[in-house]
């Protein structure tokens, strides 16, 4: 049976992924899934460079504005939502186009994680309490009984990993060694094409600086004030670039000019980390955008590569 297609369009912040994705989506029968950890939040629009309604050109976008800023979001939630969306889009005979800059989220989707490992509430406290007053290797011997393969790969004094392996076993009902073998991602189940957009490093940094200036002109400070007034931001949301620096300003830690400088610096550093992460991924086909090159041209180039495979 022929595997169904999934396309990724990734790259660092300010590389034009959203614009190019819409152009590409106009050429193929697709729906876009945001692969971004912050655009899921309602009200966080300017600082996340969230695509506006009129910029979507009628293309369906998923995982944008789906939760409130006081809710937590993580890779496990993201993975489950994306897998459901991909199945739905495929049932409608369309191609999912995943667009974003989170290398970790992409990696989890491609190669999988074993379900809910390490999420048993109170387990670690209970197992540590059980081990008190017993021989030092009690937990290791317990692991040896249920998962000898994992035990043989760990040092008897590596308490943290021993407890994690026990946690997986008692939660999933199978050894962690077996759970790891069973994990599957999109790469195994589907035919995946991955394209990465980037610019010359200095040009990318200049784009980031200009984008931050535009965000301030568009009302980023008022957006942050409004969020802080209305919500107790979740740990995830309050660490978003642009928001955490302006919250520092609002709390009197430094001036507004300093907050702007920090946003530019931290965003450039984030872009550098993104590129470092993505460059380690050999499955990405990179497209370096030349000065003056339009997104229509970029989309046309990608379409030429995928049209015979979708």
Beta strands, then each sheet from edge to edge (+ up, - down):
strand 1: 5-11
strand 2: 30-34
strand 3: 61-62
strand 4: 95-100
strand 5: 191-198
strand 6: 285-288
sheet 1: 3+ 2+ 4+ 1+ 5+ 6+
end
